[in-house]
Amino acid sequence: MMNPKKINNMKLLLETTENSHFAVAFGAGKKEKIKVVEKPYSQSELLLTTIKKILGDEKPQEIFVIDGPGQFSALRTGIACANALAFAYEIPVFGLRLEKKWQELAEMDRMKAIWQKICSGEFIKLKGDFVKPFYDKEPNITKSL
């Protein structure tokens, strides 16, 4: 008899396009856990802790991360985390471009729409060794004096 955990392809989704908040989803098919964290500029401190809580004792078989467009530091944090986790777990990582229709949605609705697309098979997986960020504009870096 097959192990039920092996039948379901557990997916982890990271969405860190804005500095004001981030979101993490984990599950298989229509059974998912979604956590939105609304703490500005806290991705680097809270992202791994949130992932650990949402995963529990389970391990993803695939990682998806929104690769852009978005804010420079926020994107870099999420993508670096996704790439590192994929390397550590020895699983594939996939970048997913944030569609215009999703950008106006509230974060929870956005995560549900993205999750549905991932689970429906509409998303074409282009595997690489890692995900690179997509910036739709130059970074806004100012020098303090």
Summary of the structure (lengths in Angstrom):
residues: 145
radius of gyration: 15.1
end to end distance: 66.9
largest distance: 66.9
contacts: 405
relative contact order: 0.20
helix: 37%
strand: 24%
